[in-house]
Amino acid sequence: MVALAVIVLLPTVALLGRLGLLTDPMVWASFVLVVGFLAVGLVTTVRRVGNPIGWLLLWQGVVAGFSAFSAAHGIYDLQVAAESLPGGSLLLWTSTWIWLAALAVSPVIHVLFPDGRLLSRYWAGVIWLALASMALAMAAIAAAARPLPGPTLLAGPSWGPELDPPPPLALVGPGLVRGGRGRLLDRHGDPSAPSQGR
């Protein structure tokens, strides 16, 4: 997995160099993030063999590296290449939403920390809720960005108003959270409410 990320990062650096973006602090921050995820994931995987946190950190590094490659390839295709590169617009579109796949495992890592096991089986619902909400966000951004031509995707950040998720999908995540909190309060009571003697 680490070798795959390194293989993806080498052409990314070359493309960013051709674009003149290697002096951009955000580009360096992205590389530090990718290398950090890979290094900590590799050490955790080797030293704590049965702990899934190392594999999840490696996943974050690989996906973040692929996201950087996708963006660099797509930008190079639109701005520099004399002829269209294979998959340029597809990779640029992919870079608008694939980074969420790396972010999606962050709540899972927090729930499994430090030994890689759930505190109880009820925490599995937190994991599924986090993954489902990220999947919905990825689908919404991908659906909103798909009809946009490449230059429009380059014009602004991927979180700008041109890529706002469609309203039905945007309301699903908060609705699930509110519904889950309501059921939790029904079952256990509201801890912020004043206690009454029984």
Sequence and secondary structure as in RCSB ss.txt:
>XXXX:A:sequence
MVALAVIVLLPTVALLGRLGLLTDPMVWASFVLVVGFLAVGLVTTVRRVGNPIGWLLLWQGVVAGFSAFSAAHGI
YDLQVAAESLPGGSLLLWTSTWIWLAALAVSPVIHVLFPDGRLLSRYWAGVIWLALASMALAMAAIAAAARPLPG
PTLLAGPSWGPELDPPPPLALVGPGLVRGGRGRLLDRHGDPSAPSQGR
>XXXX:A:secstr
 HHHHHHHHHHHHHHHHHHT TT HHHHHHHHHHHHHHHHHHHHHHHSTT HHHHHHHHHHHHHHHHHHHHHHHH
HHHHT SS  TTHHHHHHHHTTTHHHHHTTHHHHHHHTTTTS SSGGGHHHHHHHHHHHHHHHHHHHHHHTTS H
HHHHHS TTSGGG   HHHHHHHHHHHHHHHHHHHHHH  TTS     
